[in-house]
Amino acid sequence: MGKSRTQHEEESKILAEISILKAELESISLRIDELEKRIESIHSGIAHHSTSKINFISTFVSKNGASRHQTISMWRAMLTTLQVTIFQGRRSEFDQYLRPLKVKHFDGQNIVIIAPNSICAEWITENALEAMNNALFEINHTKISISLLVDDGTSGVWKS
């Protein structure tokens, strides 16, 4: 028993729709490729901009010691460097463990960082401390000693 004319017409419509969907999918894939290239270009630009800012900060700090503004700028530059390089595509880890960190003190050679809890401090020690050291070295062109303390929640007392 052969296919009816209605069945042939239905199959033709389905095949036509499939062709249209394939063409749309190919167009979307090309657009995704273009967007990925733009994102890569933006990340590269951010890294370049951060490097320029970093060079200025490190020169100033090495000559004058670190003011609050330079400390904040250096900290943000380090976070940006880590976000663009190490934690690209791992935003939840970055937001959960690195964003809550606070700088307690920075004198150009030593930085004291406060973690909100011991879980965060342990994760940083195991997964990000080396990358932080590398980023700080890249920013300051000198080794920075990192002290990571945990805020125990009692009026400014921290545990190491």
N, C-alpha and C positions, 0 to 999 in steps of 0.2 A: 504494500500500500504506500503510495507516494505522499509527499507533503502537500498540503493544500496551499492555495495561493496566499491565504491569510497567514499561514505559518511562515512561508517564504518572506512575506513582507515584514513580519515581526522579527525574523532573524536578521533581515537586512537593516532594520531600524536599530537593533541591538548592536550589530557590527559597526554601524555608523557611529553610534554613541560611544562604543569602545574606542574607535579611532579618534574621536573628538577628545575623549578623556586622556588618551595616550599623548596627544599633542599638547593638551593643557599641562599634563604631568611633566613633559619635557620642558615646557616653558617655565614651569615652577622650579624645576631642577636647575635650569640655567640661572634663574633669578636668585636662588639660594646660593649658587656658586659666586655670583656677583656680590651678594651681601656678605658672604664669608670673606671675600677678598677685601671689601670695604672695612669690615671689622678688624681684620688683620692689619690693614693700613692705619686704622685709628689707633689700635694697640701700639703699633710701631711709633706713631706720632706721640702718644702719651709717654712711652718709654723715653723717646728723644727729649721731649719737653721736661720730663722728670730729671733726666741726666743733666740738662742745662741748669735747672733749678738746684739740683744736688751739688753741682760744682761751685755755684755761688755760695750756697749754705756752708759747705765744708771749708771753703776759703775763709769765710767770715768767722766761723767757729774756731778754726785753728789759730786765728789771730786775736780774737777778742773773748773767747769763752762763749758759752751758749746762753742767750737770753731766752725768755719764755717763747717769744715769737719764733726764734730759730729752732728751738726744741720742737715746737708744734709743726713747723714746716718740715723739719727733718723726719719727724714721726710720720707725717702724712706722706712724704716722699717714699719712706720705707714701705708703708702699707700699700701705696700705689704700685711700687715695684713688685712686691710679693703678689698682689692681686693680678697683675698683668702677666707675670711670669710663672710663678709656682702654683698659684691657686686659680688659674684660668680654667673655667669650667667646673670649679669646685666652690661655688659661691656660698653654699650653705655652711661648709666648714669654715670658710673665711669669716662669714658673718657671726658664726657661733663662737669661734675661739679667738680670732684676732681682733675683731672690732671692739669687744668689751675691754681689752687691755688699756691701761692708762699709764702714762709716763708720770712717775713721781719726781724724778730728778734726772737731769742730764748736764754734765759739766764739760762735754767735749771728749772725754775719755771713758767715762762710765755712765751707764744708763740704768736706772732703777725702774722696773716695770711692775705694775700691780695687776695681778689676775683676780677676777671676781670670786674665784673659788678654786679648790684644789684640783678638781677635775679639769678645769681649763688650764691650770698651770702644768699639770701632768701631760696633757695633750700637746701643749706648746713645747714642752721639754722634749717629748718624743718625736714630734712631727714637724716643728717649725723653727726651733731655736737655731739650728745651723743655717737655715735660709735667712733668718733674721740677721744673724752675724754677718753673713755674706752681703746682704743688702746694705747693712750699716757700713761695712767696709767700703762698698762701692760708693756710697753717698759721701762718706767722710774721708776716704783715702787713708784711713788709719784704723787700727783695731780698736773696737769699742767693747768694753767689758759689760756684759749684760747680767744684771741681777734680777731675778724673777721672784717676786714676793706674792703672797696670797693675802687678800683682804679678809680678815677674820670677822669683819662686821662690827668691831667694837672701837668706836671713836678714834680712828687713825692709828690703830695698832696693826702691824703687819707681821706675818710669819714668813720665814724663808723656807 
